[in-house]
Amino acid sequence: MGLAAFALVCVWTVAHTVPRIRTDLESRSAIALQSAGLPLDLVVFNGRDAVLTRSLAEPQYTDSATRVLQQIPGIRSIRVSSPDSMLSGR
């Protein structure tokens, strides 16, 4: 019984913490990108992983955005992906 309760608390904590972390990173990233004069729709998050989405259309943005995002604590990784690969799930 005690182990099951502990597991339930762990699952509940993760389920309620991860969305807040992602929201915080999205907010801080939007502020940083806007301050750098970059489009706000350039990045999406999957947990703590940032995915840059305009690499083929406007490659000059991805280099700048990568440098901006690397300065934000809490982002685990930054991956560049074309808009087409985002639709196909790659």
N, CA, C and O atoms as a MOPAC input file, in Angstrom:
PM7 MOZYME 1SCF
protein

 N      0.82700 1    -1.19100 1     0.00000 1
 C      0.00000 1     0.00000 1     0.00000 1
 C      0.87500 1     1.26100 1     0.00000 1
 O      0.59300 1     2.20400 1    -0.73900 1
 N      1.92600 1     1.28700 1     0.81400 1
 C      2.78400 1     2.46000 1     0.90200 1
 C      3.51700 1     2.75100 1    -0.40000 1
 O      3.66200 1     3.90900 1    -0.79300 1
 N      3.98000 1     1.69300 1    -1.07000 1
 C      4.68900 1     1.86000 1    -2.33900 1
 C      3.74800 1     2.36900 1    -3.42500 1
 O      4.13600 1     3.19800 1    -4.24800 1
 N      2.53200 1     1.88300 1    -3.42800 1
 C      1.54100 1     2.33500 1    -4.41600 1
 C      1.20800 1     3.80700 1    -4.19600 1
 O      1.07300 1     4.56100 1    -5.16000 1
 N      1.07500 1     4.21500 1    -2.95400 1
 C      0.78800 1     5.61500 1    -2.64700 1
 C      1.95400 1     6.50400 1    -3.07400 1
 O      1.75300 1     7.58100 1    -3.63500 1
 N      3.16700 1     6.04300 1    -2.80400 1
 C      4.34300 1     6.80400 1    -3.20900 1
 C      4.39700 1     6.95100 1    -4.72700 1
 O      4.67000 1     8.03900 1    -5.23600 1
 N      4.13900 1     5.86500 1    -5.45000 1
 C      4.13200 1     5.90700 1    -6.91700 1
 C      3.07400 1     6.87200 1    -7.42600 1
 O      3.31600 1     7.61900 1    -8.37400 1
 N      1.90500 1     6.85900 1    -6.80200 1
 C      0.82700 1     7.77000 1    -7.20100 1
 C      1.22800 1     9.22900 1    -6.98600 1
 O      0.95800 1    10.07800 1    -7.83600 1
 N      1.86300 1     9.51700 1    -5.87200 1
 C      2.32700 1    10.88600 1    -5.60200 1
 C      3.38100 1    11.30100 1    -6.63200 1
 O      3.36900 1    12.43600 1    -7.10900 1
 N      4.27700 1    10.39900 1    -6.97000 1
 C      5.31100 1    10.71000 1    -7.97200 1
 C      4.69000 1    11.01100 1    -9.33000 1
 O      5.05400 1    11.99600 1    -9.97200 1
 N      3.76900 1    10.18400 1    -9.76700 1
 C      3.10000 1    10.39700 1   -11.06300 1
 C      2.34900 1    11.71500 1   -11.05200 1
 O      2.42500 1    12.47300 1   -12.01900 1
 N      1.62600 1    12.00500 1    -9.98100 1
 C      0.86300 1    13.25600 1    -9.88700 1
 C      1.80900 1    14.46000 1    -9.93100 1
 O      1.52100 1    15.44800 1   -10.60800 1
 N      2.91800 1    14.38500 1    -9.22400 1
 C      3.87400 1    15.49700 1    -9.19000 1
 C      4.44500 1    15.77300 1   -10.57500 1
 O      4.50100 1    16.92400 1   -11.00700 1
 N      4.86300 1    14.73500 1   -11.26400 1
 C      5.41200 1    14.91000 1   -12.60800 1
 C      4.35400 1    15.46100 1   -13.55500 1
 O      4.63700 1    16.36100 1   -14.34600 1
 N      3.15700 1    14.93500 1   -13.48000 1
 C      2.07700 1    15.37700 1   -14.36900 1
 C      1.73900 1    16.84200 1   -14.17300 1
 O      1.32000 1    17.51200 1   -15.11800 1
 N      1.91200 1    17.34800 1   -12.96800 1
 C      1.57100 1    18.75000 1   -12.70700 1
 C      2.76500 1    19.69300 1   -12.78200 1
 O      2.57800 1    20.90700 1   -12.86500 1
 N      3.96700 1    19.17500 1   -12.75500 1
 C      5.15900 1    20.02300 1   -12.80200 1
 C      5.63600 1    20.25900 1   -14.23100 1
 O      6.00800 1    21.38100 1   -14.57300 1
 N      5.63400 1    19.23700 1   -15.06200 1
 C      6.15600 1    19.35300 1   -16.42500 1
 C      5.44000 1    20.45300 1   -17.21800 1
 O      6.11900 1    21.24700 1   -17.86900 1
 N      4.10200 1    20.54000 1   -17.19600 1
 C      3.46200 1    21.63100 1   -17.94100 1
 C      3.87400 1    23.01800 1   -17.43700 1
 O      3.99500 1    23.94900 1   -18.23300 1
 N      4.08600 1    23.16300 1   -16.15000 1
 C      4.51100 1    24.46300 1   -15.62000 1
 C      5.92300 1    24.81100 1   -16.07300 1
 O      6.21500 1    25.96700 1   -16.38000 1
 N      6.78600 1    23.82100 1   -16.11400 1
 C      8.15500 1    24.05400 1   -16.58700 1
 C      8.11900 1    24.47800 1   -18.04700 1
 O      8.78300 1    25.44100 1   -18.43100 1
 N      7.35000 1    23.76900 1   -18.86300 1
 C      7.25000 1    24.10300 1   -20.28400 1
 C      6.67800 1    25.51100 1   -20.46800 1
 O      7.18400 1    26.27800 1   -21.28700 1
 N      5.64300 1    25.85300 1   -19.72500 1
 C      5.04900 1    27.18600 1   -19.82100 1
 C      6.05000 1    28.26800 1   -19.43000 1
 O      6.11100 1    29.32000 1   -20.06600 1
 N      6.82900 1    28.01200 1   -18.39100 1
 C      7.85100 1    28.96700 1   -17.96000 1
 C      8.91000 1    29.14900 1   -19.04300 1
 O      9.30700 1    30.27600 1   -19.33800 1
 N      9.36800 1    28.05200 1   -19.63300 1
 C     10.37200 1    28.14700 1   -20.69500 1
 C      9.80200 1    28.85100 1   -21.92300 1
 O     10.50000 1    29.64800 1   -22.55100 1
 N      8.55500 1    28.57400 1   -22.27500 1
 C      7.91900 1    29.25400 1   -23.40600 1
 C      7.85200 1    30.75400 1   -23.17100 1
 O      8.13500 1    31.54600 1   -24.07000 1
 N      7.47900 1    31.13700 1   -21.96600 1
 C      7.36900 1    32.55700 1   -21.62500 1
 C      8.72700 1    33.26000 1   -21.66700 1
 O      8.86600 1    34.32100 1   -22.27600 1
 N      9.72200 1    32.66200 1   -21.01900 1
 C     11.05300 1    33.28100 1   -21.00300 1
 C     11.67300 1    33.30800 1   -22.38900 1
 O     12.37500 1    34.25600 1   -22.73900 1
 N     11.41800 1    32.27300 1   -23.18000 1
 C     11.93800 1    32.23200 1   -24.55400 1
 C     11.28900 1    33.30800 1   -25.41500 1
 O     11.96300 1    33.96800 1   -26.20600 1
 N      9.99500 1    33.48200 1   -25.26300 1
 C      9.29600 1    34.50800 1   -26.04400 1
 C      9.84600 1    35.89400 1   -25.72700 1
 O     10.04300 1    36.70800 1   -26.62900 1
 N     10.08900 1    36.15900 1   -24.46200 1
 C     10.64900 1    37.45800 1   -24.06100 1
 C     12.04500 1    37.63300 1   -24.66100 1
 O     12.36600 1    38.69600 1   -25.19300 1
 N     12.86700 1    36.59700 1   -24.57700 1
 C     14.23500 1    36.67900 1   -25.10100 1
 C     14.24300 1    36.82800 1   -26.62000 1
 O     15.00600 1    37.62900 1   -27.16000 1
 N     13.39900 1    36.06200 1   -27.31300 1
 C     13.34500 1    36.17100 1   -28.77600 1
 C     12.84200 1    37.53900 1   -29.20700 1
 O     13.36900 1    38.13400 1   -30.14600 1
 N     11.82000 1    38.03500 1   -28.51900 1
 C     11.28700 1    39.35600 1   -28.84300 1
 C     12.34300 1    40.43700 1   -28.61400 1
 O     12.47900 1    41.35300 1   -29.42500 1
 N     13.07800 1    40.33600 1   -27.52800 1
 C     14.14000 1    41.30800 1   -27.23500 1
 C     15.22900 1    41.28600 1   -28.30400 1
 O     15.86800 1    42.30400 1   -28.57100 1
 N     15.43500 1    40.12200 1   -28.91400 1
 C     16.45400 1    39.98100 1   -29.96100 1
 C     15.90100 1    40.31000 1   -31.34600 1
 O     16.62600 1    40.24300 1   -32.33800 1
 N     14.62200 1    40.66300 1   -31.41200 1
 C     14.01000 1    41.00800 1   -32.69700 1
 C     13.69700 1    39.80300 1   -33.56800 1
 O     13.61600 1    39.91900 1   -34.79100 1
 N     13.52000 1    38.64900 1   -32.94200 1
 C     13.24000 1    37.42000 1   -33.67400 1
 C     11.75600 1    37.05700 1   -33.57100 1
 O     11.08900 1    37.46200 1   -32.61800 1
 N     11.23400 1    36.30400 1   -34.53500 1
 C      9.82700 1    35.89700 1   -34.49000 1
 C      9.54200 1    35.02300 1   -33.27000 1
 O     10.35500 1    34.17800 1   -32.89600 1
 N      8.38900 1    35.23300 1   -32.66200 1
 C      8.03300 1    34.47100 1   -31.47100 1
 C      7.57700 1    33.05600 1   -31.80500 1
 O      7.64300 1    32.16900 1   -30.95400 1
 N      7.11600 1    32.83800 1   -33.02900 1
 C      6.62800 1    31.50500 1   -33.39800 1
 C      7.75000 1    30.59800 1   -33.89800 1
 O      7.48600 1    29.55500 1   -34.49700 1
 N      8.97200 1    30.98200 1   -33.66200 1
 C     10.14100 1    30.23700 1   -34.13900 1
 C     10.39600 1    28.96600 1   -33.33800 1
 O     11.01300 1    28.03100 1   -33.84900 1
 N      9.93400 1    28.91700 1   -32.09700 1
 C     10.27400 1    27.79700 1   -31.21500 1
 C      9.02200 1    27.19100 1   -30.59100 1
 O      8.08300 1    27.89600 1   -30.22000 1
 N      9.03600 1    25.86200 1   -30.48600 1
 C      8.02500 1    25.13400 1   -29.72300 1
 C      8.77100 1    24.25400 1   -28.72400 1
 O      9.93600 1    23.91400 1   -28.92900 1
 N      8.09600 1    23.89500 1   -27.65800 1
 C      8.73400 1    23.09500 1   -26.62100 1
 C      8.05900 1    21.74900 1   -26.47300 1
 O      6.83900 1    21.62200 1   -26.57400 1
 N      8.88200 1    20.75500 1   -26.23200 1
 C      8.44100 1    19.43000 1   -25.83900 1
 C      9.09900 1    19.18700 1   -24.48900 1
 O     10.23200 1    18.71000 1   -24.42300 1
 N      8.39300 1    19.51400 1   -23.41400 1
 C      9.00600 1    19.48700 1   -22.09000 1
 C     10.06100 1    20.57200 1   -22.00300 1
 O      9.75000 1    21.75000 1   -22.17600 1
 N     11.31100 1    20.19400 1   -21.73700 1
 C     12.41000 1    21.16400 1   -21.65300 1
 C     13.22000 1    21.23900 1   -22.93400 1
 O     14.24900 1    21.91300 1   -22.97800 1
 N     12.76700 1    20.55400 1   -23.97500 1
 C     13.48700 1    20.52700 1   -25.24900 1
 C     12.87200 1    21.52800 1   -26.22300 1
 O     11.67600 1    21.47900 1   -26.50800 1
 N     13.70300 1    22.43300 1   -26.72700 1
 C     13.24700 1    23.44700 1   -27.68500 1
 C     13.42400 1    22.91700 1   -29.10400 1
 O     14.42700 1    22.27700 1   -29.42000 1
 N     12.44100 1    23.19300 1   -29.94700 1
 C     12.51500 1    22.81600 1   -31.36000 1
 C     12.31400 1    24.07400 1   -32.18700 1
 O     11.25000 1    24.69200 1   -32.13900 1
 N     13.33600 1    24.45500 1   -32.94600 1
 C     13.25000 1    25.60000 1   -33.85000 1
 C     12.59500 1    25.12800 1   -35.14000 1
 O     12.97000 1    24.08700 1   -35.68000 1
 N     11.61500 1    25.88700 1   -35.64100 1
 C     10.77300 1    25.37000 1   -36.72000 1
 C     10.89600 1    26.06600 1   -38.06200 1
 O     10.18800 1    25.69200 1   -38.99700 1
 N     11.75600 1    27.05300 1   -38.20200 1
 C     11.81800 1    27.78300 1   -39.47300 1
 C     13.14300 1    27.59500 1   -40.19600 1
 O     13.56500 1    28.49700 1   -40.92100 1
 N     13.79000 1    26.50500 1   -40.03600 1
 C     15.15100 1    26.36200 1   -40.53800 1
 C     15.27500 1    26.48900 1   -42.04400 1
 O     16.24900 1    27.06500 1   -42.52700 1
 N     14.32500 1    25.97200 1   -42.79800 1
 C     14.44600 1    26.02100 1   -44.25000 1
 C     13.96800 1    27.35400 1   -44.81600 1
 O     14.57200 1    27.88000 1   -45.75100 1
 N     12.91300 1    27.89300 1   -44.27300 1
 C     12.34300 1    29.12900 1   -44.80300 1
 C     13.23500 1    30.33800 1   -44.51100 1
 O     13.44100 1    31.18400 1   -45.38100 1
 N     13.75400 1    30.41800 1   -43.30900 1
 C     14.53600 1    31.58600 1   -42.90100 1
 C     15.71100 1    31.14100 1   -42.03400 1
 O     15.68000 1    31.29600 1   -40.81300 1
 N     16.74900 1    30.58900 1   -42.66800 1
 C     17.85000 1    30.02300 1   -41.89000 1
 C     18.60500 1    31.03600 1   -41.02700 1
 O     19.21500 1    30.65700 1   -40.02800 1
 N     18.57100 1    32.31100 1   -41.39900 1
 C     19.28700 1    33.29400 1   -40.58000 1
 C     18.69100 1    33.39000 1   -39.17400 1
 O     19.39000 1    33.75400 1   -38.22900 1
 N     17.41200 1    33.06800 1   -39.03600 1
 C     16.77000 1    33.12500 1   -37.71900 1
 C     17.22200 1    31.98700 1   -36.81000 1
 O     17.33400 1    32.17600 1   -35.59800 1
 N     17.48100 1    30.82200 1   -37.37000 1
 C     17.80700 1    29.68100 1   -36.51400 1
 C     19.13100 1    29.85600 1   -35.78800 1
 O     19.24400 1    29.48300 1   -34.62000 1
 N     20.12900 1    30.41000 1   -36.44900 1
 C     21.41400 1    30.64500 1   -35.77900 1
 C     21.24900 1    31.65100 1   -34.64100 1
 O     21.73700 1    31.43300 1   -33.53200 1
 N     20.56600 1    32.73500 1   -34.92200 1
 C     20.35500 1    33.76000 1   -33.89300 1
 C     19.50600 1    33.22300 1   -32.74800 1
 O     19.82300 1    33.44200 1   -31.57900 1
 N     18.42800 1    32.51800 1   -33.08300 1
 C     17.54700 1    31.97200 1   -32.04900 1
 C     18.27000 1    30.93600 1   -31.19800 1
 O     18.06100 1    30.87400 1   -29.98700 1
 N     19.11300 1    30.13000 1   -31.81900 1
 C     19.87100 1    29.13800 1   -31.05800 1
 C     20.76100 1    29.82300 1   -30.04100 1
 O     20.83300 1    29.39800 1   -28.88800 1
 N     21.43800 1    30.88100 1   -30.45900 1
 C     22.30100 1    31.61800 1   -29.52100 1
 C     21.49000 1    32.22300 1   -28.38400 1
 O     21.93000 1    32.19500 1   -27.23500 1
 N     20.31300 1    32.76900 1   -28.68100 1
 C     19.45500 1    33.36000 1   -27.64900 1
 C     18.97800 1    32.27500 1   -26.68000 1
 O     19.04800 1    32.45800 1   -25.46400 1
 N     18.49900 1    31.15700 1   -27.20600 1
 C     17.95000 1    30.09400 1   -26.36600 1
 C     19.01400 1    29.41500 1   -25.51200 1
 O     18.71600 1    28.94000 1   -24.41600 1
 N     20.24800 1    29.36300 1   -26.00000 1
 C     21.32900 1    28.75700 1   -25.21700 1
 C     21.59600 1    29.52300 1   -23.92100 1
 O     22.20500 1    28.98500 1   -22.99600 1
 N     21.14900 1    30.75700 1   -23.85300 1
 C     21.37500 1    31.57600 1   -22.66300 1
 C     20.28300 1    31.40500 1   -21.60500 1
 O     20.39600 1    31.95400 1   -20.50900 1
 N     19.23600 1    30.65600 1   -21.91700 1
 C     18.09600 1    30.51000 1   -21.00700 1
 C     18.27200 1    29.25300 1   -20.15000 1
 O     18.28200 1    28.13800 1   -20.67000 1
 N     18.40900 1    29.44100 1   -18.83900 1
 C     18.54300 1    28.28300 1   -17.95400 1
 C     17.28400 1    27.40800 1   -18.00700 1
 O     16.16600 1    27.91800 1   -18.06400 1
 N     17.48000 1    26.10800 1   -17.98800 1
 C     16.35900 1    25.17500 1   -17.95300 1
 C     16.08600 1    24.48100 1   -19.27300 1
 O     15.44000 1    23.43300 1   -19.30400 1
 N     16.57900 1    25.06100 1   -20.37600 1
 C     16.39500 1    24.40400 1   -21.66900 1
 C     17.42400 1    23.28600 1   -21.77600 1
 O     18.62900 1    23.52100 1   -21.68200 1
 N     16.93000 1    22.06700 1   -21.97400 1
 C     17.81300 1    20.89800 1   -22.01400 1
 C     18.49500 1    20.74600 1   -23.36400 1
 O     19.69100 1    20.46400 1   -23.43400 1
 N     17.72700 1    20.93500 1   -24.44600 1
 C     18.31000 1    20.78800 1   -25.77900 1
 C     17.59600 1    21.72100 1   -26.75000 1
 O     16.46600 1    22.15200 1   -26.51800 1
 N     18.29300 1    22.01900 1   -27.84400 1
 C     17.73400 1    22.85100 1   -28.91300 1
 C     17.95000 1    22.08500 1   -30.21200 1
 O     19.08100 1    21.76700 1   -30.57900 1
 N     16.86700 1    21.79900 1   -30.88900 1
 C     16.92800 1    21.03600 1   -32.14000 1
 C     16.31800 1    21.88300 1   -33.24500 1
 O     15.31900 1    22.56900 1   -33.02500 1
 N     16.90900 1    21.83700 1   -34.42400 1
 C     16.39000 1    22.55400 1   -35.58300 1
 C     15.59900 1    21.57100 1   -36.42700 1
 O     16.07200 1    20.47800 1   -36.73800 1
 N     14.38100 1    21.97600 1   -36.79800 1
 C     13.51000 1    21.11000 1   -37.58000 1
 C     12.77200 1    21.93900 1   -38.61000 1
 O     12.34800 1    23.05900 1   -38.32500 1
 N     12.61500 1    21.39400 1   -39.81000 1
 C     11.85100 1    22.09600 1   -40.83900 1
 C     10.37500 1    22.00100 1   -40.50400 1
 O      9.95900 1    21.06600 1   -39.81900 1
 N      9.56600 1    22.95900 1   -40.97700 1
 C      8.13100 1    22.89300 1   -40.73900 1
 C      7.51000 1    21.58400 1   -41.24300 1
 O      6.57700 1    21.06800 1   -40.62900 1
 N      8.02200 1    21.04700 1   -42.35700 1
 C      7.49100 1    19.78900 1   -42.88700 1
 C      7.72900 1    18.62100 1   -41.93800 1
 O      6.86100 1    17.76300 1   -41.78100 1
 N      8.90100 1    18.58400 1   -41.30300 1
 C      9.18000 1    17.47000 1   -40.39500 1
 C      8.35900 1    17.57800 1   -39.13400 1
 O      8.06400 1    16.56000 1   -38.50900 1
 N      7.97100 1    18.80700 1   -38.73000 1
 C      7.10900 1    18.96200 1   -37.56800 1
 C      5.74800 1    18.34400 1   -37.85900 1
 O      5.15300 1    17.73400 1   -36.97100 1
 N      5.24000 1    18.48800 1   -39.08500 1
 C      3.94300 1    17.93100 1   -39.44600 1
 C      3.98500 1    16.41300 1   -39.51100 1
 O      3.00900 1    15.74400 1   -39.17200 1
 N      5.11700 1    15.87000 1   -39.94600 1
 C      5.21700 1    14.42600 1   -40.08700 1
 C      5.62700 1    13.74100 1   -38.78800 1
 O      5.67600 1    12.51200 1   -38.72500 1
 N      5.92300 1    14.52500 1   -37.75000 1
 C      6.27200 1    13.94900 1   -36.46000 1
 C      7.73000 1    13.60300 1   -36.28600 1
 O      8.06400 1    12.92300 1   -35.31600 1
 N      8.62700 1    14.03000 1   -37.16900 1
 C     10.07000 1    13.76800 1   -37.03500 1
 C     10.73300 1    14.78500 1   -36.17700 1
 O     11.94300 1    14.71500 1   -35.95900 1

